[in-house]
Amino acid sequence: MRVSYRKNLVSTEKLLLAVSIPLAVLLLFPLGYLVIRASEVDSQAAANYLLRGSTLRIIGRSLLLVFSVSLTACLIGIPAAWLTTRTTLKGRDWWAVVLTLPLVIPSYVGAFALIGAFGPRGIFQGWLETLFGIERLPSIYGFWGAWFSVTLFSYPYVFLSVRAGLRGIDPALEEASRTLGKSALETLWRITLPQLRPFISAGVLLVALYTLSDFGAVAMMQYNVFTRAIYLQLGVNLNFAALLSLVLVVFTVLLMLFSIWMEGRGQYYTEHVHRKIRLIPLGHWQVAAQLYCIFIFGIALVGPMSVIAYWLYNGYVVQGEELHNILRPLQSSIRVAALAAGACGISAIPLVFLQVRYPRFFNQWITRSAYLGYALPGVVVALALVFVGARYFSTTLYQTLPMLIFAYVIRFLPQALGPTRASLMQVSPQIEECGLTLGKSRRKVFWGITLPLMRPGWVAGMALVFLTTLKELPLTLLLAPIGYDTLAVRIWSATAESFYARAAAPALVMVIISALSLVFVLDGDDRR
Amino acid sequence: MRLSRFAVLFAILASSLAALAPMTGAQGTTLTIYSGRNEELVGPIIDQFEKDTGINVEVRYDNTTTLALALVEEGKNTPADIFFAQDAGALGLLEKNNLLLELPSYILESVEPRFHSQDGFWVGITGRARVVTYNTDNVSPEALPESLLGFADPTWKGRIGFAPTNASFHAHLTALRVELGDEAMQAFVQALVDNEAVPYEGNSAAVAAVAAGEVDVALVNHYYMFGLLKENPDAPLANYYFPGDDVGNLINIAGAAILNSSDNVPLAQQFIAYMLSRTAQQYFSDSTFEYPLLIGFEADPRLVPLAEIQTPEVDLTDLDDLETTLALLDEVINQ
């Protein structure tokens, strides 16, 4: 029995490799393109370019931003996740949805709103002027503005990931700690947080790579980091832009190594059947907890939404503009986002199984190679696919929906990988083995045991891809079938020429569908 | 409950998959345009062209630079017949890569020679003047300098807004280099930095900052002010042109070209000719406040007429050496 079971395992690994290796090769397309382009720069010029002062300053700034954003994203995301899963916080389900929503606000809209509110002569300054006669606020542009806005629109990656973790932890461990006389706080620090390490590290990795690849917010805030430098260089010399992108790839690898170190080695599953979690009563902390949530909600969501509402009001009520029909872009957005989420969800499963169940060095890095596409600026990935597409698939796949979806997978798969992987780590292989020894087929064990158990992370991962695809721009613009219009394209097209009123309706609709899809995902999980 | 949620999820996925069925695009009579000009601006006139000619047009919109790069990468396999660009530099890039087809002389001759490529590979459709947009509450026009270089004066400390990453700004600096030399250009940017000029992401943001009183003046294109006045008619804004043929008065173009891989050349020529027709030129004048370039066609009365703006003796085709400009700019700005 045992022998045949081992044999079974080996063939599973081979099967997983047979799917994963070709997938990883496809995902590394953009890297190949960058190497081809960058190799056209002669090595002396390359060294001069990379080692000159301004390039080094860009690197320094990018690292500073990545570090500070990751830290603050944890400070916001982890407590919020704990409050909404483990305590008697009033309106937990509502807060879970609302605190995830800043994720769907395109960073160019969000940063614009922040400048409107906190700029040197913004709304906030207006209040201060009436109250205290303050005529000018210190400049929001530069590091502070970039840090503030990137944090606000990326902390939900940590929030969602940690929530998935908190729901999957066996409460028996925490209960044991409490029965042994440890305080709630000590239990949190010594038992819960260490158990959350893979989830925190998955979330932080997403935040860090998002920070590296985001363009909208840093551009708006005039903070000169990698993406901005790459965009500028693109207009001048594509080969140097590719070279800079390769440096970004190196940093991605370093960040992944850091995340592996942060995660540590540990077993994150127990052998018990999970019981229902007993919620920690907040008592008189309820008010403080509510204020905390309201504060984040106010800055990250109400602020940008008010700006959108103002655009809408000013455009349609004050100036009497006609409402444009956005039904088609709405359908297109939902279609591509759902397809991207599904494709990423499906691709994530073999990669994650390979990485978690057969964690050899080689297997681990096959899965990790998928992260490269996520750290590159969208336009770089888009140009790589234009290069390949126009050259080899110009009459078949180029500028069709399947190719667009493939592009989204390259770019956003890590969002599905992180939480899915963390959830699978909570599933004990012994439970699966039980199923196998009881004579169930591998397929039945997967569908009946493993998948249902790892579902919170898997669904959360797909939700992330869905939400991110909704606001995606550079890939959609270059690779979608011609004339294909999404909500994000509408918003971009209108804001680029300052037609804010016309951007308002699609922006609002985008936030609403995102909210609905989140209710669907989060509510479904909470009822388990 | 759980199962049904899953069922709904998969139903959505499955129905989306149905949409993957191959798209059947019309062949032959469809004209494909890559437009670096925004849909909000050119969409209506392209619709009008379709209606007037019965020609079916498909447009891919993106940033001018990105599309130019994509066209270079696509090479002969591009589905595009026409490139409609926001600035002369991107058109120059395609010309250098031998991707363009020479335009017929009847098209080229409808604009002044300074507004088309010397070798006839692209033509300007509309003109965009560099100006100083200023806040009328905080600055009187008499206080503005007689030359762009006057903004190097310390009295302008903290009062200037500009868009250091914007293509129009780069083109303007290149003109400055061509006219006065590399050192003069770098000294000017250094003066802006010393004067703590405030960088903004694009011309719109800079003009909005002038309107809000964050800064007093901005170095931008002439039409952004009109865009803002449309949303907020009471904003205290005005445009300033320098007297004489100062280097501050550059006029750049938005223009179009035909890809030499196009198999729709007659239709493509018809399109460009249409964009230079009175109908289209009137449309641009009314809705984008750009300068119509069709010879003999008057600009909006609120604009200083094209003929009255003395531009420096700079050939737009000389503005393609962005690399040197950006390298020089980088040394000063990016510290």
Boltz contact constraints between the chains, C-beta under 6 A:
constraints:
  - contact:
      token1: [A, 54]
      token2: [B, 330]
      max_distance: 6.0
  - contact:
      token1: [A, 54]
      token2: [B, 334]
      max_distance: 6.0
  - contact:
      token1: [A, 120]
      token2: [B, 214]
      max_distance: 6.0
  - contact:
      token1: [A, 121]
      token2: [B, 212]
      max_distance: 6.0
  - contact:
      token1: [A, 121]
      token2: [B, 213]
      max_distance: 6.0
  - contact:
      token1: [A, 121]
      token2: [B, 214]
      max_distance: 6.0
  - contact:
      token1: [A, 219]
      token2: [B, 201]
      max_distance: 6.0
  - contact:
      token1: [A, 220]
      token2: [B, 201]
      max_distance: 6.0
  - contact:
      token1: [A, 222]
      token2: [B, 199]
      max_distance: 6.0
  - contact:
      token1: [A, 224]
      token2: [B, 334]
      max_distance: 6.0
  - contact:
      token1: [A, 232]
      token2: [B, 165]
      max_distance: 6.0
  - contact:
      token1: [A, 235]
      token2: [B, 65]
      max_distance: 6.0
  - contact:
      token1: [A, 236]
      token2: [B, 322]
      max_distance: 6.0
  - contact:
      token1: [A, 236]
      token2: [B, 323]
      max_distance: 6.0
  - contact:
      token1: [A, 236]
      token2: [B, 326]
      max_distance: 6.0
  - contact:
      token1: [A, 237]
      token2: [B, 323]
      max_distance: 6.0
  - contact:
      token1: [A, 335]
      token2: [B, 16]
      max_distance: 6.0
  - contact:
      token1: [A, 335]
      token2: [B, 19]
      max_distance: 6.0
  - contact:
      token1: [A, 338]
      token2: [B, 12]
      max_distance: 6.0
  - contact:
      token1: [A, 338]
      token2: [B, 13]
      max_distance: 6.0
  - contact:
      token1: [A, 338]
      token2: [B, 16]
      max_distance: 6.0
  - contact:
      token1: [A, 339]
      token2: [B, 16]
      max_distance: 6.0
  - contact:
      token1: [A, 342]
      token2: [B, 13]
      max_distance: 6.0
  - contact:
      token1: [A, 379]
      token2: [B, 66]
      max_distance: 6.0
  - contact:
      token1: [A, 383]
      token2: [B, 69]
      max_distance: 6.0
  - contact:
      token1: [A, 386]
      token2: [B, 70]
      max_distance: 6.0
  - contact:
      token1: [A, 386]
      token2: [B, 73]
      max_distance: 6.0
  - contact:
      token1: [A, 387]
      token2: [B, 73]
      max_distance: 6.0
  - contact:
      token1: [A, 390]
      token2: [B, 74]
      max_distance: 6.0
  - contact:
      token1: [A, 390]
      token2: [B, 77]
      max_distance: 6.0
  - contact:
      token1: [A, 394]
      token2: [B, 77]
      max_distance: 6.0
  - contact:
      token1: [A, 401]
      token2: [B, 20]
      max_distance: 6.0
  - contact:
      token1: [A, 402]
      token2: [B, 20]
      max_distance: 6.0
  - contact:
      token1: [A, 477]
      token2: [B, 62]
      max_distance: 6.0
  - contact:
      token1: [A, 478]
      token2: [B, 70]
      max_distance: 6.0
  - contact:
      token1: [A, 481]
      token2: [B, 23]
      max_distance: 6.0
  - contact:
      token1: [A, 482]
      token2: [B, 58]
      max_distance: 6.0
  - contact:
      token1: [A, 482]
      token2: [B, 60]
      max_distance: 6.0
  - contact:
      token1: [A, 483]
      token2: [B, 58]
      max_distance: 6.0
  - contact:
      token1: [A, 493]
      token2: [B, 38]
      max_distance: 6.0
  - contact:
      token1: [A, 493]
      token2: [B, 39]
      max_distance: 6.0
  - contact:
      token1: [A, 493]
      token2: [B, 40]
      max_distance: 6.0
  - contact:
      token1: [A, 494]
      token2: [B, 40]
      max_distance: 6.0
  - contact:
      token1: [A, 496]
      token2: [B, 38]
      max_distance: 6.0
  - contact:
      token1: [A, 497]
      token2: [B, 38]
      max_distance: 6.0
  - contact:
      token1: [A, 497]
      token2: [B, 40]
      max_distance: 6.0
  - contact:
      token1: [A, 498]
      token2: [B, 204]
      max_distance: 6.0
  - contact:
      token1: [A, 498]
      token2: [B, 227]
      max_distance: 6.0
  - contact:
      token1: [A, 499]
      token2: [B, 40]
      max_distance: 6.0
  - contact:
      token1: [A, 524]
      token2: [B, 5]
      max_distance: 6.0
